[in-house]
Amino acid sequence: MQEQNKFSIEKWDHRHWAVFEGYELVCVTVYRKGALEVKKRLEQRASEQPPPAVESAISPSLARPTQ
């Protein structure tokens, strides 16, 4: 299941806009329109690529034994 509203835009200061992925800052733009474009492209890319398999990132010595 995919997370809804994974990316968000917030006012950074009196002049800038920030794009976040969850609580992580992705970028800061001068224009809100630029932040909207970054958010749109990130969402498109996230929907195109399946998330990486967790097991592939785990060292074989740390993997759960199979029965």
Jmol script that loads the backbone (N, CA, C; Angstrom):
load data "model"
ATOM      1  N   MET A   1       0.840  -1.184   0.000  1.00  0.00           N
ATOM      2  CA  MET A   1       0.000   0.000   0.000  1.00  0.00           C
ATOM      3  C   MET A   1       0.885   1.247   0.000  1.00  0.00           C
ATOM      4  N   GLN A   2       0.509   2.226  -0.803  1.00  0.00           N
ATOM      5  CA  GLN A   2       1.316   3.428  -0.934  1.00  0.00           C
ATOM      6  C   GLN A   2       0.830   4.499   0.046  1.00  0.00           C
ATOM      7  N   GLU A   3       1.788   5.244   0.604  1.00  0.00           N
ATOM      8  CA  GLU A   3       1.450   6.313   1.528  1.00  0.00           C
ATOM      9  C   GLU A   3       0.813   7.477   0.783  1.00  0.00           C
ATOM     10  N   GLN A   4      -0.203   8.070   1.366  1.00  0.00           N
ATOM     11  CA  GLN A   4      -0.817   9.258   0.803  1.00  0.00           C
ATOM     12  C   GLN A   4      -0.114  10.483   1.379  1.00  0.00           C
ATOM     13  N   ASN A   5       0.020  11.523   0.573  1.00  0.00           N
ATOM     14  CA  ASN A   5       0.647  12.778   1.000  1.00  0.00           C
ATOM     15  C   ASN A   5       2.046  12.555   1.564  1.00  0.00           C
ATOM     16  N   LYS A   6       2.824  11.749   0.885  1.00  0.00           N
ATOM     17  CA  LYS A   6       4.192  11.483   1.309  1.00  0.00           C
ATOM     18  C   LYS A   6       5.041  12.741   1.206  1.00  0.00           C
ATOM     19  N   PHE A   7       4.763  13.564   0.194  1.00  0.00           N
ATOM     20  CA  PHE A   7       5.502  14.802  -0.021  1.00  0.00           C
ATOM     21  C   PHE A   7       4.615  15.983   0.358  1.00  0.00           C
ATOM     22  N   SER A   8       5.220  16.986   0.988  1.00  0.00           N
ATOM     23  CA  SER A   8       4.438  18.161   1.385  1.00  0.00           C
ATOM     24  C   SER A   8       5.236  19.427   1.113  1.00  0.00           C
ATOM     25  N   ILE A   9       4.509  20.535   1.040  1.00  0.00           N
ATOM     26  CA  ILE A   9       5.113  21.848   0.819  1.00  0.00           C
ATOM     27  C   ILE A   9       4.720  22.745   1.982  1.00  0.00           C
ATOM     28  N   GLU A  10       5.714  23.434   2.526  1.00  0.00           N
ATOM     29  CA  GLU A  10       5.470  24.360   3.631  1.00  0.00           C
ATOM     30  C   GLU A  10       6.242  25.654   3.402  1.00  0.00           C
ATOM     31  N   LYS A  11       5.736  26.727   3.945  1.00  0.00           N
ATOM     32  CA  LYS A  11       6.438  28.008   3.891  1.00  0.00           C
ATOM     33  C   LYS A  11       7.695  27.888   4.731  1.00  0.00           C
ATOM     34  N   TRP A  12       8.847  28.236   4.182  1.00  0.00           N
ATOM     35  CA  TRP A  12      10.136  28.080   4.857  1.00  0.00           C
ATOM     36  C   TRP A  12      10.479  29.324   5.677  1.00  0.00           C
ATOM     37  N   ASP A  13      10.337  30.470   5.089  1.00  0.00           N
ATOM     38  CA  ASP A  13      10.506  31.756   5.773  1.00  0.00           C
ATOM     39  C   ASP A  13       9.674  32.772   5.000  1.00  0.00           C
ATOM     40  N   HIS A  14       9.962  34.036   5.104  1.00  0.00           N
ATOM     41  CA  HIS A  14       9.127  35.038   4.437  1.00  0.00           C
ATOM     42  C   HIS A  14       9.231  34.986   2.920  1.00  0.00           C
ATOM     43  N   ARG A  15      10.246  34.270   2.377  1.00  0.00           N
ATOM     44  CA  ARG A  15      10.461  34.294   0.936  1.00  0.00           C
ATOM     45  C   ARG A  15      10.530  32.924   0.260  1.00  0.00           C
ATOM     46  N   HIS A  16      10.759  31.860   1.007  1.00  0.00           N
ATOM     47  CA  HIS A  16      11.033  30.557   0.421  1.00  0.00           C
ATOM     48  C   HIS A  16       9.967  29.512   0.749  1.00  0.00           C
ATOM     49  N   TRP A  17       9.980  28.429  -0.056  1.00  0.00           N
ATOM     50  CA  TRP A  17       9.072  27.289   0.117  1.00  0.00           C
ATOM     51  C   TRP A  17       9.913  26.029   0.239  1.00  0.00           C
ATOM     52  N   ALA A  18       9.535  25.136   1.139  1.00  0.00           N
ATOM     53  CA  ALA A  18      10.271  23.900   1.364  1.00  0.00           C
ATOM     54  C   ALA A  18       9.431  22.706   0.935  1.00  0.00           C
ATOM     55  N   VAL A  19      10.090  21.716   0.338  1.00  0.00           N
ATOM     56  CA  VAL A  19       9.450  20.456  -0.027  1.00  0.00           C
ATOM     57  C   VAL A  19      10.005  19.397   0.924  1.00  0.00           C
ATOM     58  N   PHE A  20       9.116  18.669   1.573  1.00  0.00           N
ATOM     59  CA  PHE A  20       9.498  17.628   2.520  1.00  0.00           C
ATOM     60  C   PHE A  20       9.007  16.273   2.049  1.00  0.00           C
ATOM     61  N   GLU A  21       9.786  15.245   2.366  1.00  0.00           N
ATOM     62  CA  GLU A  21       9.347  13.860   2.234  1.00  0.00           C
ATOM     63  C   GLU A  21       9.224  13.360   3.656  1.00  0.00           C
ATOM     64  N   GLY A  22       7.997  13.292   4.136  1.00  0.00           N
ATOM     65  CA  GLY A  22       7.794  13.001   5.556  1.00  0.00           C
ATOM     66  C   GLY A  22       8.337  14.170   6.355  1.00  0.00           C
ATOM     67  N   TYR A  23       9.334  13.893   7.225  1.00  0.00           N
ATOM     68  CA  TYR A  23       9.969  14.950   8.014  1.00  0.00           C
ATOM     69  C   TYR A  23      11.317  15.375   7.436  1.00  0.00           C
ATOM     70  N   GLU A  24      11.713  14.779   6.304  1.00  0.00           N
ATOM     71  CA  GLU A  24      13.009  15.063   5.705  1.00  0.00           C
ATOM     72  C   GLU A  24      12.899  16.172   4.659  1.00  0.00           C
ATOM     73  N   LEU A  25      13.752  17.180   4.789  1.00  0.00           N
ATOM     74  CA  LEU A  25      13.788  18.284   3.836  1.00  0.00           C
ATOM     75  C   LEU A  25      14.391  17.803   2.523  1.00  0.00           C
ATOM     76  N   VAL A  26      13.674  18.019   1.418  1.00  0.00           N
ATOM     77  CA  VAL A  26      14.155  17.629   0.094  1.00  0.00           C
ATOM     78  C   VAL A  26      14.800  18.821  -0.589  1.00  0.00           C
ATOM     79  N   CYS A  27      14.099  19.962  -0.616  1.00  0.00           N
ATOM     80  CA  CYS A  27      14.670  21.156  -1.235  1.00  0.00           C
ATOM     81  C   CYS A  27      13.928  22.397  -0.762  1.00  0.00           C
ATOM     82  N   VAL A  28      14.547  23.545  -1.030  1.00  0.00           N
ATOM     83  CA  VAL A  28      13.947  24.848  -0.745  1.00  0.00           C
ATOM     84  C   VAL A  28      13.946  25.628  -2.051  1.00  0.00           C
ATOM     85  N   THR A  29      12.795  26.215  -2.387  1.00  0.00           N
ATOM     86  CA  THR A  29      12.680  27.000  -3.614  1.00  0.00           C
ATOM     87  C   THR A  29      12.278  28.429  -3.274  1.00  0.00           C
ATOM     88  N   VAL A  30      12.489  29.318  -4.222  1.00  0.00           N
ATOM     89  CA  VAL A  30      12.070  30.707  -4.037  1.00  0.00           C
ATOM     90  C   VAL A  30      10.576  30.832  -4.325  1.00  0.00           C
ATOM     91  N   TYR A  31      10.121  30.128  -5.353  1.00  0.00           N
ATOM     92  CA  TYR A  31       8.731  30.261  -5.768  1.00  0.00           C
ATOM     93  C   TYR A  31       7.908  29.040  -5.389  1.00  0.00           C
ATOM     94  N   ARG A  32       6.668  29.265  -4.986  1.00  0.00           N
ATOM     95  CA  ARG A  32       5.752  28.169  -4.660  1.00  0.00           C
ATOM     96  C   ARG A  32       5.507  27.294  -5.885  1.00  0.00           C
ATOM     97  N   LYS A  33       5.435  27.919  -7.042  1.00  0.00           N
ATOM     98  CA  LYS A  33       5.220  27.173  -8.281  1.00  0.00           C
ATOM     99  C   LYS A  33       6.363  26.177  -8.509  1.00  0.00           C
ATOM    100  N   GLY A  34       7.581  26.563  -8.185  1.00  0.00           N
ATOM    101  CA  GLY A  34       8.716  25.658  -8.295  1.00  0.00           C
ATOM    102  C   GLY A  34       8.607  24.498  -7.322  1.00  0.00           C
ATOM    103  N   ALA A  35       8.173  24.776  -6.099  1.00  0.00           N
ATOM    104  CA  ALA A  35       7.988  23.719  -5.102  1.00  0.00           C
ATOM    105  C   ALA A  35       6.904  22.743  -5.551  1.00  0.00           C
ATOM    106  N   LEU A  36       5.838  23.255  -6.145  1.00  0.00           N
ATOM    107  CA  LEU A  36       4.773  22.389  -6.650  1.00  0.00           C
ATOM    108  C   LEU A  36       5.279  21.478  -7.767  1.00  0.00           C
ATOM    109  N   GLU A  37       6.128  22.008  -8.625  1.00  0.00           N
ATOM    110  CA  GLU A  37       6.695  21.207  -9.721  1.00  0.00           C
ATOM    111  C   GLU A  37       7.618  20.115  -9.186  1.00  0.00           C
ATOM    112  N   VAL A  38       8.448  20.447  -8.203  1.00  0.00           N
ATOM    113  CA  VAL A  38       9.329  19.448  -7.591  1.00  0.00           C
ATOM    114  C   VAL A  38       8.493  18.345  -6.951  1.00  0.00           C
ATOM    115  N   LYS A  39       7.470  18.729  -6.218  1.00  0.00           N
ATOM    116  CA  LYS A  39       6.585  17.754  -5.560  1.00  0.00           C
ATOM    117  C   LYS A  39       5.920  16.849  -6.591  1.00  0.00           C
ATOM    118  N   LYS A  40       5.435  17.433  -7.673  1.00  0.00           N
ATOM    119  CA  LYS A  40       4.776  16.655  -8.723  1.00  0.00           C
ATOM    120  C   LYS A  40       5.731  15.624  -9.319  1.00  0.00           C
ATOM    121  N   ARG A  41       6.954  16.047  -9.610  1.00  0.00           N
ATOM    122  CA  ARG A  41       7.931  15.132 -10.218  1.00  0.00           C
ATOM    123  C   ARG A  41       8.358  14.036  -9.251  1.00  0.00           C
ATOM    124  N   LEU A  42       8.519  14.376  -7.979  1.00  0.00           N
ATOM    125  CA  LEU A  42       8.867  13.359  -6.990  1.00  0.00           C
ATOM    126  C   LEU A  42       7.749  12.320  -6.844  1.00  0.00           C
ATOM    127  N   GLU A  43       6.509  12.783  -6.846  1.00  0.00           N
ATOM    128  CA  GLU A  43       5.374  11.864  -6.742  1.00  0.00           C
ATOM    129  C   GLU A  43       5.287  10.965  -7.965  1.00  0.00           C
ATOM    130  N   GLN A  44       5.538  11.510  -9.154  1.00  0.00           N
ATOM    131  CA  GLN A  44       5.528  10.693 -10.369  1.00  0.00           C
ATOM    132  C   GLN A  44       6.614   9.627 -10.300  1.00  0.00           C
ATOM    133  N   ARG A  45       7.793  10.020  -9.888  1.00  0.00           N
ATOM    134  CA  ARG A  45       8.903   9.069  -9.805  1.00  0.00           C
ATOM    135  C   ARG A  45       8.625   8.000  -8.751  1.00  0.00           C
ATOM    136  N   ALA A  46       8.051   8.391  -7.628  1.00  0.00           N
ATOM    137  CA  ALA A  46       7.753   7.428  -6.562  1.00  0.00           C
ATOM    138  C   ALA A  46       6.711   6.409  -7.022  1.00  0.00           C
ATOM    139  N   SER A  47       5.759   6.841  -7.840  1.00  0.00           N
ATOM    140  CA  SER A  47       4.720   5.920  -8.297  1.00  0.00           C
ATOM    141  C   SER A  47       5.228   5.003  -9.408  1.00  0.00           C
ATOM    142  N   GLU A  48       6.292   5.382 -10.122  1.00  0.00           N
ATOM    143  CA  GLU A  48       6.846   4.572 -11.202  1.00  0.00           C
ATOM    144  C   GLU A  48       7.735   3.454 -10.682  1.00  0.00           C
ATOM    145  N   GLN A  49       8.460   3.688  -9.630  1.00  0.00           N
ATOM    146  CA  GLN A  49       9.443   2.722  -9.145  1.00  0.00           C
ATOM    147  C   GLN A  49       8.924   2.007  -7.905  1.00  0.00           C
ATOM    148  N   PRO A  50       8.943   0.677  -7.919  1.00  0.00           N
ATOM    149  CA  PRO A  50       8.551  -0.037  -6.703  1.00  0.00           C
ATOM    150  C   PRO A  50       9.608   0.170  -5.623  1.00  0.00           C
ATOM    151  N   PRO A  51       9.211   0.167  -4.363  1.00  0.00           N
ATOM    152  CA  PRO A  51      10.202   0.344  -3.296  1.00  0.00           C
ATOM    153  C   PRO A  51      11.188  -0.821  -3.293  1.00  0.00           C
ATOM    154  N   PRO A  52      12.433  -0.578  -2.901  1.00  0.00           N
ATOM    155  CA  PRO A  52      13.424  -1.655  -2.891  1.00  0.00           C
ATOM    156  C   PRO A  52      13.049  -2.731  -1.889  1.00  0.00           C
ATOM    157  N   ALA A  53      13.379  -3.953  -2.203  1.00  0.00           N
ATOM    158  CA  ALA A  53      13.090  -5.070  -1.303  1.00  0.00           C
ATOM    159  C   ALA A  53      13.939  -4.937  -0.052  1.00  0.00           C
ATOM    160  N   VAL A  54      13.329  -5.132   1.077  1.00  0.00           N
ATOM    161  CA  VAL A  54      14.038  -5.006   2.355  1.00  0.00           C
ATOM    162  C   VAL A  54      15.080  -6.099   2.494  1.00  0.00           C
ATOM    163  N   GLU A  55      14.755  -7.302   2.061  1.00  0.00           N
ATOM    164  CA  GLU A  55      15.674  -8.419   2.229  1.00  0.00           C
ATOM    165  C   GLU A  55      16.977  -8.217   1.461  1.00  0.00           C
ATOM    166  N   SER A  56      16.941  -7.525   0.337  1.00  0.00           N
ATOM    167  CA  SER A  56      18.158  -7.322  -0.441  1.00  0.00           C
ATOM    168  C   SER A  56      19.146  -6.415   0.277  1.00  0.00           C
ATOM    169  N   ALA A  57      18.651  -5.590   1.197  1.00  0.00           N
ATOM    170  CA  ALA A  57      19.519  -4.672   1.922  1.00  0.00           C
ATOM    171  C   ALA A  57      20.079  -5.302   3.198  1.00  0.00           C
ATOM    172  N   ILE A  58      19.574  -6.461   3.578  1.00  0.00           N
ATOM    173  CA  ILE A  58      19.997  -7.110   4.810  1.00  0.00           C
ATOM    174  C   ILE A  58      21.149  -8.066   4.521  1.00  0.00           C
ATOM    175  N   SER A  59      22.152  -8.001   5.343  1.00  0.00           N
ATOM    176  CA  SER A  59      23.280  -8.919   5.224  1.00  0.00           C
ATOM    177  C   SER A  59      22.795 -10.350   5.439  1.00  0.00           C
ATOM    178  N   PRO A  60      23.276 -11.308   4.658  1.00  0.00           N
ATOM    179  CA  PRO A  60      22.840 -12.703   4.829  1.00  0.00           C
ATOM    180  C   PRO A  60      23.024 -13.203   6.247  1.00  0.00           C
ATOM    181  N   SER A  61      24.049 -12.730   6.952  1.00  0.00           N
ATOM    182  CA  SER A  61      24.278 -13.189   8.315  1.00  0.00           C
ATOM    183  C   SER A  61      23.229 -12.651   9.275  1.00  0.00           C
ATOM    184  N   LEU A  62      22.537 -11.577   8.894  1.00  0.00           N
ATOM    185  CA  LEU A  62      21.509 -10.983   9.751  1.00  0.00           C
ATOM    186  C   LEU A  62      20.104 -11.410   9.346  1.00  0.00           C
ATOM    187  N   ALA A  63      19.985 -12.077   8.229  1.00  0.00           N
ATOM    188  CA  ALA A  63      18.659 -12.482   7.725  1.00  0.00           C
ATOM    189  C   ALA A  63      18.057 -13.550   8.619  1.00  0.00           C
ATOM    190  N   ARG A  64      16.750 -13.547   8.686  1.00  0.00           N
ATOM    191  CA  ARG A  64      16.017 -14.537   9.476  1.00  0.00           C
ATOM    192  C   ARG A  64      16.188 -15.916   8.848  1.00  0.00           C
ATOM    193  N   PRO A  65      16.512 -16.925   9.633  1.00  0.00           N
ATOM    194  CA  PRO A  65      16.688 -18.262   9.066  1.00  0.00           C
ATOM    195  C   PRO A  65      15.364 -18.814   8.531  1.00  0.00           C
ATOM    196  N   THR A  66      15.436 -19.537   7.432  1.00  0.00           N
ATOM    197  CA  THR A  66      14.235 -20.164   6.862  1.00  0.00           C
ATOM    198  C   THR A  66      14.058 -21.539   7.478  1.00  0.00           C
ATOM    199  N   GLN A  67      12.820 -21.948   7.572  1.00  0.00           N
ATOM    200  CA  GLN A  67      12.529 -23.253   8.184  1.00  0.00           C
ATOM    201  C   GLN A  67      11.992 -24.205   7.161  1.00  0.00           C
TER     202      GLN A  67
END
end "model"
wireframe off; spacefill off
backbone 0.3
color backbone group
